[in-house]
């Protein structure tokens, strides 16, 4: 499923115009991105939880040369599915 599929689903279920549905979906995604950028947790009941966790430093290897490369610390977005989502068959 891509973003366009989500927009079309909103149009089909609500009957609003495609431009308004696109604006609504974009607004939701932008607000989620901004919240994660601020380090906030996003909890969607019945779906799951998004949060930002620190990533440790590490040592990797360049696949072409085999030389060791230092990987700097960073942040990664993690998703933990909710109970209802985990029980999908």
C-alpha positions as a printed NumPy array, in Angstrom:
array([[  0.   ,   0.   ,   0.   ],
       [  1.262,   3.429,  -0.912],
       [  0.184,   6.91 ,   0.126],
       [ -2.11 ,   7.224,  -2.901],
       [ -3.984,   4.084,  -1.777],
       [ -4.554,   5.672,   1.637],
       [ -5.824,   8.872,   0.   ],
       [ -8.205,   6.899,  -2.22 ],
       [ -9.487,   4.965,   0.807],
       [-10.214,   8.247,   2.619],
       [-12.086,   9.529,  -0.452],
       [-14.139,   6.323,  -0.717],
       [-15.069,   6.185,   2.967],
       [-15.789,   9.864,   3.557],
       [-16.921,  11.18 ,   0.183],
       [-14.725,  14.278,   0.372],
       [-12.772,  15.505,  -2.627],
       [ -9.443,  13.958,  -3.507],
       [ -7.566,  17.235,  -2.918],
       [ -9.007,  17.568,   0.592],
       [ -8.233,  13.929,   1.346],
       [ -4.678,  14.404,   0.107],
       [ -4.292,  17.478,   2.309],
       [ -5.624,  15.568,   5.328],
       [ -3.28 ,  12.616,   4.809],
       [ -0.286,  14.906,   4.228],
       [ -1.152,  16.859,   7.387],
       [ -1.29 ,  13.678,   9.472],
       [  2.053,  12.432,   8.12 ],
       [  3.713,  15.838,   8.549],
       [  2.549,  16.121,  12.148],
       [  3.858,  12.603,  12.84 ],
       [  7.236,  13.472,  11.289],
       [  7.465,  16.686,  13.332],
       [  6.583,  14.895,  16.569],
       [  9.221,  12.22 ,  15.959],
       [ 11.78 ,  14.895,  15.067],
       [ 11.124,  16.478,  18.491],
       [ 11.654,  13.068,  20.107],
       [  8.015,  12.624,  21.078],
       [  6.24 ,   9.274,  21.204],
       [  3.237,   8.614,  18.943],
       [  0.665,   6.164,  20.288],
       [ -2.203,   5.041,  18.07 ],
       [ -4.519,   2.832,  20.139],
       [ -5.194,  -0.492,  18.467],
       [ -2.423,   0.097,  15.923],
       [  0.902,   0.627,  17.683],
       [  3.521,   2.986,  19.029],
       [  6.199,   4.944,  17.161],
       [  9.167,   6.291,  19.103],
       [ 12.72 ,   7.476,  18.527],
       [ 15.539,   5.564,  20.149],
       [ 19.249,   6.292,  20.201],
       [ 21.451,   4.086,  18.061],
       [ 24.822,   3.03 ,  19.405],
       [ 28.157,   3.687,  17.779],
       [ 29.68 ,   0.769,  16.009],
       [ 32.282,  -0.466,  13.626],
       [ 31.299,  -1.57 ,  10.152],
       [ 33.215,  -2.668,   7.108],
       [ 33.419,  -1.19 ,   3.648],
       [ 32.24 ,  -4.068,   1.42 ],
       [ 34.553,  -3.092,  -1.433],
       [ 37.801,  -2.636,   0.454],
       [ 37.155,  -4.501,   3.696],
       [ 38.411,  -1.485,   5.653],
       [ 36.835,  -0.784,   9.028],
       [ 34.553,   2.221,   9.189],
       [ 33.364,   3.942,  12.353],
       [ 29.576,   4.294,  12.466],
       [ 28.548,   7.415,  14.423],
       [ 25.736,   7.346,  16.985],
       [ 22.354,   8.406,  15.741],
       [ 18.644,   8.042,  16.21 ],
       [ 16.249,   5.529,  14.687],
       [ 12.469,   5.393,  14.55 ],
       [ 11.043,   2.197,  16.032],
       [  7.526,   0.799,  15.715],
       [  5.938,  -1.57 ,  18.186],
       [  2.623,  -3.031,  16.943],
       [ -0.389,  -2.99 ,  19.255],
       [ -2.241,  -6.106,  20.411],
       [ -4.951,  -5.811,  17.758],
       [ -2.371,  -5.509,  14.985],
       [ -0.357,  -8.459,  16.287],
       [ -3.402, -10.732,  16.227],
       [ -3.949, -10.34 ,  12.468],
       [ -3.89 , -13.729,  10.757]])
